[in-house]
Amino acid sequence: MKISTALIAGLLAAVPAAAQTGEKPALLIVGTPHFGNPGRDVVNIRVPDVLSPERQREIEAVVERLAAFRPTRVAVEWPASEQARLDRRYADYRAGHFALTANERDQIGLRLAARLGLPRVDAVDWSENAPGAESDYDYPAWAEAHGRGAAFRTWVSQFQAEADASARLMACTPVSAWVRAVNTSAYRLANHRTYYYVAQLGELNGANPGAAWVGTWYTRNLRILNNLRALASGPHERIVAIYGAGHGYLLEQQSRESEDFAVADALQWLPASPRDTWTRCPD
């Protein structure tokens, strides 16, 4: 089958110029545990206090290493619709009128942007209500109502036990080790696989709130990707995106497959931490 010249031209016109030339903006996706975890997830990790002097020095080391990436933009998990509020927060911080909270958006995002003298921190999150009723996405309630509640609670408890074990390790390891651990390919894939279990919580030919909820998760990450694309005005851009570690797999996959970015390896831009500091603590 022949493809017309006009069709080829049309397809090329739809591809960003940077992708056509091979020159792409750089994107570094840095997943983190939620330093100031609000406890809103199904499984939550209890992160040690990052505001202590020792932890602050460790975070400074992470920021200093990320600064070597030479970012032109720093993007954080903050609603894009509330950019003005983030602008005020960043301006107050640079003016010495705002004390950083424990949240990684502040501790790494604002600190990194200020370290580089960037004019702003970019809000790129999207987490609006999905269409339909809340019950359309309530997979825990569906599991309880359809005889799968005990199995679901057991599954959650297993992951909570893993999170609790990680929290115990975090107490005796540097922040760089925490961040490196959640940016490995193995961690990202294992975390992402949990969504396939959630997607099974529903009927094959009827209501499937699990699959519906996972669909909103994919939608959210695609919307984040669109917001990151909007920041990339040309191949000179070097974007660092600071995000909850659960987003790492999809954001990296989508960024690579879209071919809009040259995606960097996060582990190459984080301070080195000896492996044994994460796998065990002193007795």
C-alpha positions in Angstrom: 0.0 0.0 0.0 1.3 3.4 -1.0 1.2 6.3 1.4 0.6 9.7 -0.2 3.1 12.5 0.1 0.3 14.7 1.5 -0.4 12.2 4.2 3.3 12.0 5.2 3.4 15.8 5.3 0.4 15.8 7.5 1.8 13.3 9.9 5.1 15.2 10.1 3.2 18.4 10.7 1.6 16.8 13.8 5.0 15.8 15.2 6.8 18.5 17.3 9.7 20.0 15.5 12.1 18.9 18.2 11.1 15.3 17.7 11.7 15.6 13.9 15.2 16.9 14.3 16.2 14.6 17.2 16.7 17.6 19.5 14.4 17.3 22.5 14.0 19.1 25.8 15.4 17.1 28.7 13.1 15.8 31.5 14.3 14.4 34.8 11.5 12.8 36.8 12.4 12.6 40.5 9.9 10.4 42.5 9.9 10.9 46.2 8.1 9.6 49.3 5.6 12.2 50.5 7.8 13.9 53.1 4.7 15.4 54.7 2.4 12.5 54.0 -1.2 13.6 54.5 -2.4 10.0 54.9 -4.9 10.1 52.0 -3.7 7.0 50.1 -4.9 3.4 50.6 -1.4 2.6 51.9 0.6 5.3 53.6 4.2 5.5 54.7 5.2 7.3 57.9 8.1 9.4 56.9 10.5 10.5 59.6 10.7 14.2 60.4 12.6 15.9 57.6 12.8 19.3 59.4 15.5 18.2 61.8 19.0 19.8 61.2 20.4 16.4 60.1 17.6 15.8 57.6 17.9 19.3 56.3 21.5 18.8 55.5 20.7 15.6 53.7 18.0 17.3 51.6 20.5 20.1 50.7 22.8 17.4 49.4 20.0 16.1 47.1 19.2 19.6 45.9 22.8 20.3 45.2 23.1 17.2 43.1 19.9 18.0 41.2 21.2 21.5 40.5 24.1 19.9 38.5 21.4 18.8 36.0 21.2 22.6 35.2 17.4 22.8 35.2 15.7 25.6 33.4 12.4 24.7 35.0 11.3 23.0 38.2 7.9 21.4 38.1 6.0 20.1 41.2 2.9 18.2 42.2 0.7 21.3 42.7 -2.6 21.9 40.8 -1.8 23.8 37.6 -5.0 25.7 38.1 -3.5 27.2 41.3 -0.2 28.5 39.8 -0.8 32.0 41.3 -0.9 30.6 44.8 2.4 28.7 44.2 3.9 31.9 42.8 3.1 33.7 46.0 4.5 30.9 48.1 7.8 30.9 46.1 8.1 34.7 46.2 7.5 34.7 49.9 10.2 32.0 50.4 12.7 33.9 48.3 12.0 37.1 50.3 12.5 35.2 53.6 8.8 35.4 54.6 7.9 31.7 54.3 9.3 28.8 56.2 9.4 25.6 54.1 7.0 22.9 55.2 7.9 19.2 55.3 6.3 18.6 51.9 8.8 17.7 49.1 7.3 20.4 46.9 8.8 22.9 49.3 11.9 20.9 50.5 13.1 20.0 47.1 11.1 22.0 44.5 11.2 25.5 46.0 14.6 25.0 47.4 16.0 23.8 44.0 14.4 26.6 42.0 15.7 29.3 44.5 19.2 27.7 44.4 19.2 28.2 40.6 17.6 31.6 40.7 14.7 30.5 38.6 11.8 33.1 38.3 9.1 30.6 39.2 8.2 27.0 40.2 5.8 25.4 37.8 2.6 23.8 39.0 1.8 20.8 36.7 -0.6 18.6 38.6 -4.2 17.8 37.6 -6.5 16.0 40.0 -10.1 17.1 39.3 -13.2 15.0 39.9 -13.8 12.4 37.4 -17.2 12.3 35.5 -20.1 10.4 37.0 -20.9 9.5 40.6 -18.3 8.8 43.3 -19.6 5.3 43.6 -18.6 4.6 40.0 -14.9 4.6 41.3 -15.4 3.3 44.9 -13.6 -0.1 44.5 -13.1 -0.7 48.2 -16.9 -0.4 48.7 -17.5 -2.7 45.7 -15.1 -5.3 47.2 -17.0 -5.3 50.5 -20.4 -5.6 48.8 -19.3 -8.5 46.6 -17.6 -10.8 49.0 -14.1 -9.7 48.3 -13.7 -7.3 51.2 -11.5 -9.7 53.3 -9.2 -10.4 50.4 -8.9 -6.7 49.6 -8.1 -5.8 53.3 -5.5 -8.6 53.3 -3.9 -7.1 50.2 -3.8 -3.6 51.7 -2.4 -4.9 55.0 0.5 -6.6 53.1 1.4 -3.4 51.4 1.0 -1.4 54.6 3.4 -3.8 56.3 5.9 -3.2 53.5 5.5 0.6 53.9 6.0 0.2 57.7 9.2 -1.7 57.1 10.4 1.0 54.7 9.6 3.6 57.4 11.8 1.8 59.9 14.7 1.8 57.4 14.2 5.4 56.7 14.8 6.2 60.3 18.4 5.1 60.0 19.2 6.0 56.4 19.9 9.3 54.6 17.2 11.1 52.5 19.3 10.3 49.4 18.8 6.6 50.1 15.0 7.1 50.4 14.8 8.9 47.1 17.1 6.5 45.2 15.1 3.5 46.4 11.9 4.8 44.9 13.5 5.8 41.6 14.8 2.4 40.6 13.2 0.6 37.7 12.3 -2.3 39.9 10.5 -0.2 42.4 8.6 1.8 39.8 7.4 -1.4 38.1 6.4 -3.2 41.3 4.5 -0.1 42.4 2.8 0.2 39.0 1.7 -3.5 39.1 -0.6 -2.8 42.0 -3.0 -1.0 39.7 -3.6 -4.2 37.8 -5.0 -5.7 41.0 -7.2 -2.7 41.6 -8.5 -2.9 38.0 -10.0 -6.3 38.7 -12.3 -5.1 41.4 -15.5 -5.1 39.4 -17.7 -7.1 37.1 -16.6 -8.3 33.7 -19.8 -7.2 32.0 -21.1 -4.6 34.4 -19.9 -2.0 37.0 -16.1 -2.1 37.4 -15.1 0.7 39.8 -11.6 -0.7 40.0 -10.9 -0.3 36.2 -12.7 3.0 36.2 -10.5 4.4 39.0 -7.3 3.1 37.3 -8.5 4.9 34.2 -8.6 8.1 36.1 -5.1 7.5 37.3 -3.9 7.1 33.7 -5.9 10.3 32.8 -4.2 12.2 35.6 -0.7 11.3 34.5 -1.5 12.1 30.8 -2.8 15.5 31.9 0.5 16.0 33.9 2.4 15.1 30.8 0.5 17.7 28.8 1.4 20.3 31.4 5.0 19.3 31.2 4.9 19.5 27.4 3.5 23.1 27.7 6.7 24.0 29.6 9.0 22.8 26.9 9.3 25.8 24.6 12.3 24.3 22.8 15.2 21.8 23.0 17.1 24.1 25.4 14.6 23.4 28.2 15.8 21.1 31.0 12.9 20.2 33.3 13.1 18.6 36.7 9.7 17.2 37.9 9.4 16.5 41.6 6.5 14.1 42.1 5.2 11.4 44.5 6.9 8.2 43.7 3.7 6.4 42.6 3.7 8.6 39.4 7.2 7.6 38.4 6.5 4.6 36.2 3.7 6.2 34.1 5.3 9.6 33.8 8.5 8.0 32.5 6.7 5.6 30.2 4.5 8.3 28.7 7.4 10.8 28.4 9.5 8.3 26.5 6.8 6.9 24.3 5.5 10.3 23.3 9.0 11.1 22.1 8.6 14.7 23.3 11.5 14.5 25.8 14.9 13.1 26.3 14.2 11.4 29.6 17.1 11.4 32.0 18.0 8.6 34.5 17.1 9.9 38.0 19.7 7.7 39.7 22.5 9.5 37.8 21.4 12.8 39.3 20.9 11.8 42.9 23.6 11.6 45.5 25.2 8.1 45.9 24.1 6.1 48.9 25.7 2.8 49.8 23.3 0.0 49.1 23.5 -1.6 52.5 22.3 1.6 54.2 18.9 0.9 52.7 18.8 -2.9 53.1 19.5 -3.0 56.8 19.8 -0.9 59.9 22.3 -1.3 62.8 21.2 -3.9 65.4 
